[in-house]
Structure formats: C-alpha cells, structure tokens
Amino acid sequence: MTLKLASFVFGYDNALLKKQTLASRQKISTLALLLLIPVFIWGITGFLLSRNLLNTSMPVAIAVSVCMAGIIFLVDRSFVTAVSSGNNRLMTWFRFGFAILSAILGAVAFDMVIFEEDIINYQGKKAQNVFTATKQEYIDTHSQQIAPYMQQVERLQKIEMDAKQTYLDEIDGKFGENGYGPKAKQKEKAWDRATIDFGKAKEKYEQSKSALEVSADNHALIM
C-alpha cells in the first residue's frame, strides 16, 4: 500500500519500484509518508485559517486548504526528488531554511486558530485601555473648560449649607427667639433660594462635564 502511495507521490513506475531492494523500497515509502505530513498539516491549517479567522464559506475554505497543501506538496516533492549535484550543500541549507520557515508559519497559524478567542480578548482589552487613556488625557487637557462651573458649585454649596445651618440655629433659639417665628421664616426662604441656586449651578456643571466627556469620546474614537 505504501509502495503504491510512494509511486503516486513521486511519479515512479510501481512495477519498477517492486524490483528494487527492500531497503530502497522502505526508504522511498518513508520519504513519501514524511512528505505528506506537512502537506496534511498545511491543508488543515489553511482550512482553519480561512473558516475560523477569515469567516469564509465552506467552498472557499476548502479551496484555500487545497491550494496551500498543493504548494507545500510541490515544493517538498521538488526537494526530495532533486538530483544531487555540486550544489548539494546549498540545497541542504535551503531545505533546512524552508523547513524552519514552514514550521514557524504553521505554528503561528495554529496558535491563531487555537487561541483565537484569547487573541480577540487581548486585542479588545488593549484597544479599550488605549481608548480610556486617550479619553482621560483629553479630559485632563481640557478640564479648565469646566473649572469655573465646579468653582461656582463649590461656592453655592457652601452658601446653601450656611443658610441651612443659620435656619436650624434660628429654630433652636440660638439667636434669642425659639420656634418657627418671622425670623425663622425669612431664614428658611433664604435657605430655599440658596438650595435652588446650588441646584442650578450643579446642573450646569453636570451638563458641561457631560459635554466634555462626549468630546473626549469622539477624540478617542478618531485617534
């Protein structure tokens, strides 16, 4: 069986191969099997790369698999069947370099298929980190745009807290009059006005902050 396979792979006459010595037949059969190993590996690799990573259709993935296997078959077959000459050492080094290159490319291709999800997650996290860093850098650079609104909020918040405390002190009688009297009503109204002013200032600050974040998002997406 392996002798017929060897005759098919190398294009030799099967009847002629049968007349060779046992050692020669075994060597030819072994070379045929060794030649087909990278062919099958690259065929599977081409199919997986096309189907899983590139999301191609089944016929396209099969076509890519056949093409890659065919290329490896032709190259390897030419190496094996090459007639020895004075450039034998050069051919040996060329074969060795091609084998190393094929192994590296095959390993990378298999890793991309097997660890596809991990690679996608890593790329997603990396892109998210870059996006977050770019966005934060833009916000830090343009934070002076919202600084006046923040200062206004802090100032009015203090006024509102002071007005509230003044009202509570009036109710407690710290200013000489206990209970909810005319002065307490006035201080309550002052507290209400301070609360309204603080709320409006806070709303403007939140709006300006949101606008800055939107601008930062757009900047980070473009970058």
BELBEL-V842404 format. One record per backbone hydrogen bond with DSSP energy under -0.5 kcal/mol. NH is the residue of the N-H (numbers start at 1). CO is the residue of the C=O. Records with the same first field share a line. If there is no record, write none. Layout:
# BELBEL-V842404
NH=CO  CO
This chain:
# BELBEL-V842404
5=1
6=2
7=3
8=4
9=5
10=6
11=7
12=7
14=12
17=13
18=14
19=15  16
20=17
25=21
26=22
27=23
28=24
29=25
30=26
31=27
32=28
33=29
34=30
35=31
36=32
37=33
38=34
39=35
40=36
41=37
42=38
43=39
44=40
45=41
46=42
47=43
48=44
49=45
50=46
51=47
52=48
53=48  49
54=49
56=50
61=57
62=58
63=59
64=60
65=61
66=62
67=63
68=64
69=65
70=66
71=67
72=68
73=69
74=70
75=71
76=72
77=73
78=74
79=75
80=76
81=77
82=78  79
88=85
91=87
92=88
93=89
94=90
95=91
96=92
97=93
98=94
99=95
100=96
101=97
102=98
103=99
104=100
105=101
106=102
107=103
108=104
109=105
110=106
111=107
112=108
113=109
114=110
115=111
116=113
119=115
120=116
121=117
122=118
123=119
124=120
125=121
126=122
127=123
128=124
129=125
130=126
131=127
132=128
133=129
134=130
135=131
136=132
137=133
138=134
139=135
140=136
141=137
142=138
143=140
145=142
146=143
147=143
148=144
150=146
151=147
152=148
153=149
154=150
155=151
156=152
157=153
158=154
159=155
160=156
161=157
162=158
163=159
164=160
165=161
166=162
167=163
168=164
169=165
170=166
171=167
172=168
173=169  170
174=169
176=173
179=171
181=179
185=181
186=182
187=183
188=184
189=185
190=186
191=187
192=188
193=189
194=190
195=191
196=192
197=193
198=194
199=195
200=196
201=197
202=198
203=199
204=200
205=201
206=202
207=203
208=204
209=205
210=206
211=207
212=208
213=209
214=210
215=211
216=212
217=213
218=214
219=215
220=216
221=217
222=218
223=219
